[in-house]
Amino acid sequence: MKSHPISRRDRITGGIIGALVGDALGVPVEFSSRGERDSDPVTSMRAFGTWNQLAGTWSDDGALLLCTAESLLEAPSVDIAGELYVRWLQKGHQAVGGKVFDVGGATRAALGRISRGGSAATAGGVGESDNGNGSLMRILPIALRFGDSAPEVVADQAMRWSAITHRHPRSQLACACYCLIAQQLLNGATPLGAIHTSDAVFAKLLARFPDERSGFARIFDGAFANTRREEIRSGGYVIDTLEASLWCVLQGGSFRDIVLRAVNLGEDTDTTGCVTGGLAGIIAGVEAIPADWKDALAKDPPVGGLIERFQAVAKDPST
């Protein structure tokens, strides 16, 4: 059967739904070891487990990603994003059933600053310990919203939105790197091509932060796809999550193959699944996401309307 080109609309929807699916697959087994996942691999949506949630429940990752998308519906504003993130923490906005769980320490601290009147633009922590993956997990809508903009614009916006909760240069750069690659995938590049094309723009960013070069060297060294699984870490550190998601995508296969590869790395399974699922959904399009996984996703809150509104403000919504 002849395959059809994947439209921009399907890639955008695939990115958002793919991230939610990856998150939900990882929620029940979060904090499990790689050995546990090797002996009992995730192959489908599970219920209960670590957080005692129903199958198809996304975590803080998915809820904050949806808040990011919502913050981009009008004129993009970090202040609006900060308000939405606080509304999530305090009232369960965009959380499944309005229930908040698994809140990262850096995110909670930053949102506390905003709720006390602090500026969203500078709320994020800047310490070495503030380099968890809490901004990376929610940043994908930036790449989708600004997909037709110059890469420098995508990188700048990603860094600004990261700083709301994670303002250390490393976290901001990780978000920029991820969004630059996601932008190339949205425009039809292969994973390897997306990394290669993003290298030049990202190198200019690193020139502003020379102390951060070493953290990103492995991704762009040309042999990263050949890295052994044993050398891929899957904890909550932002560089580990960025590397794990890109490595899972570079190994190839279907959406199902890529996302299960990510979740079965163990440890921070929901975030690795979410970050990887977003990329895999862009590559494959929403129709390639298994129907049973999409059907299992929580229906409260409904996300279809938000995605339609997001499509309307993203570039090239007609395709």
N, C-alpha and C positions, 0 to 999 in steps of 0.2 A: 504494500500500500504506500502510495506517495505521501510523504510528510508535507505539512503545510507550514509556512513561516509563522513564527510566534509573534503576535502583535505586541505593540508597546503596552496596550491595555492589559493583555494577559500576563505579561511579565510583571507589571506593577502589582496586579492582584495576586499573582503567584508569590511575589516577594513578601507581601503582608501575610497572606494565608500560610505560606510556607514557614514563616517565622513563628506564627502561633502554633502550628502543628508540631514543629520541632520542639518548642517549649513544652507543649502538653505531653509529648512523648517522654520528655526527660523528667517531668515533675515527680512521678511516682518513684523514681530510682535515684533522685539526687543524693549526693554524698556516698553512693556505693562505690566500691573499688573497681578497678579495671578487671581484677581477677573475678569478682562477683559477676560482672557483666559478661565475661568470657564464658563462665559456667552457666549463666542464665541470661542469654542475650535478649534484649528488647526486640520484638518483631512486630508488635502491634500496640495499639492504645491500651494502657493498663489503668486500673482504678486503684485508689487508696495508696498504699505504700508510704513513702517518706512523710508526705503532708496530709495523708488521709483524705484525698480529694477524689471526686468522681472523674472518670475517664474523660479526656478532652478539656480538662481545666488548664488554662495557661496561668502563669505565675506573675510576679512583678515585672518580669521581662516583657511579656506580651502586653500587659496593661499599660506600661510606660511607653512602649512602642506605639500603641494606639493613641496615647496622649500626645506623643510627638507628631503623629499624622494629623491629629485634630488641631494642633497648634499652627499647622501650616495651611489651614483652609483659607484664611484671610491673608493679610499682609504678614509674612513671617515675623514672629516676635518671641524673643526669649522670655519676655515678661509673661506673655500668655502661656508659654510652655511651663514656666515655673508655677504659675497659678494652677494649671491642670495637674501637674505632678503633686502639688500639695493637696489638691482635691482628691487625688487617688489615695494618698497616704491617710488622709483624715476621714474620707467618706467612701472610699472604695470605687471611685470613678474609673470606669473601664476595666475594673476587676471582675472576674466571674462571680456572679451573685453578690457583688459588692463586698466580697471578702478579701482582705489584704493579708498576705502571708509572705514569708521569705524576704524581708526587707533588709537590704544591705546597710551596713553601718555608715559608710560615706554618704550614701543617698539620704538616709534618715537625718544625718547631721546637717547636710546642705538644705534640705527642705525645711528643717527647723529654723534655719537662718532666714529663709524666705518668709516663712509664716510669721516671724517676728519683725518683718518690715525690711529685711535686707534685700539688696539687689540680686535678681536672678542671674545677671551676667557675671557676677563675681561670687556666687554662693558656694561653689564647689571648693573642696579642700585642695591644698597644693603640696601636701606632704608626701614623702615617699610611700607611706602606707595608704595613700588615697588613690592607688593605682589598681583598684579592683575593676571588674568588667561591667560595672553598673551603668556607665554611659554608652559603652559599645553595644550593649544588648538592646538599646532603644533607639539607635541612631539611624537605622536603615531608611526611614521615610525621607531623610534629607537627600539621599542619593536619588530616590524616586521622584521627589518634588522638583529637584533642580537638574534632572537628567539631561536636558538640552542646554544647560548653561556651561560656561567654561569650567574646566576642571578646577581651576583656582577658586572659583566661586563655591563649588561643592566642598572643597577642602576647608575653606574659611567658615562656611556655615556649619559644617560638622564640628569644627573646633569650638565655635561659639556655643552650640547646643550641648556639647560635652561639658563645657565649663560650668553649666548650671549645677551639676552635682560632682563633677570630676575635672578640676582645673589644672592639675599637674600637666606639664607639657607632654608627658608620655601618654597619658590617657587621651588628650586632645589629638595627638598625632595618630594614635591607634584608630580613633574614629575617622580622622581624615583619610588614612590609608584604606580602611574598609570601604568608605563611601566612594573614594576614587575608583576602586576596583569594581564596586557594585555599579557605578555609573557606566563603566565600560561594558559590563555584562548586560546591562539594560539596553545598550546600543548594539548588542549582538556579538560582542567579542567572545572568544573562548576564554576559559579561566586563565590559561597560561598567557594568552595574548593580553588579557586585562591587566595582569600583574606587570607584564613587560611595558605596556603603554603607560601605566600609572607611575612607573619608576622615575621618569624625568621630573614630573611635577612634584612628586614626593621628595625627591632629592633636594629640590629648592627649599622645601619646608624644613628638612633636616639641617640645611645650612644655617638656619636661624637657631637651631637647638643642637649644636654639635655634640653635646654630652649624651644625646639620645640616639645617636647613630647605631650603636652596637645592638640595641634592642630590636632593631628592624632589619639588621643585615641578613639574617638567614632567609627571610621571605624573598629578598631580591637577588640572591646569589646565583640563581640559575639552576641550582640542583635541589631546590627545596622539595619539589614533588617526589624526589627519590628518598627523602628522609624516612627512616624506619619508624614504624608505629611506636616502638619502645622509646623513641626520642621525642615524641609529641606529648606534651603535658596538657592536662585538661582540668586544672583547678581554676580558681577564681581570679587569678592575676590577669590583667588585661592583655599582655603580650601572649600569654599562653592561650587564651581564648581566641585571639586573632589568628595565631599560627594554626591552632587546631582546626578552626573553621576553614581556612584556606587550604590546609592539607587535605581535609576530607573532600573538598570539592575537586582538588587536583587529582585525586585518585580515580575520578570518573564514575560512571554508572548512572542509573536512574535517580530520580528524586528520592525514592525509597532507599536505594543503596546508600546514597550520600548521607541522608539524615540519620539512618540507623547506624552508620559508621561513626557519626559524631556522638550520638547518645551512648553508644556502647564503648566509648573511651572511658566512661565512668567519671566520678567526682562531680564537677559542676555540670551535670547532664542537661539541666533545663536551659542554661545559658548557652552552652556549646550547641545544643540542638536548635535554639532560637536563632543564633547568629549564623549558623550553617544553613538552617532551613530557609532563611531569607535569601541567601545567595543561590541556593539550589532552586528555589521557587522562581527567581528571576531567570535563571538559565533555562529551566524546563517549561515555565508557564503554568498557570493555575490548573489547566486540564490534565497535566501530568502528575499532579498530587493525587495519591490514591483516594478514591471516592469514599472508602470506608473511614479514612482518617478525617477527611473534611466533614463527613456526616457526624462523626463523633465529637467534633469541636463543640464547646459549650454554646448555647443559644442566648445566654444572658450574660453580658450585654450583646445585642445583635450588632454585627460588624459590617453587614452588607451596605447599609446606608452610609456609614462613614467612608467605606471604600469608594462608593459611587461619588460622594462629594469630593474625596481626595483626587479621584481620577479627573474630575472637572477642573481642578486647579493645576494639575500636573501638565507639563508640556505635551503637545501632540495627543490630546485625548480622543481624537477621532479614529485612531488606528487600533 
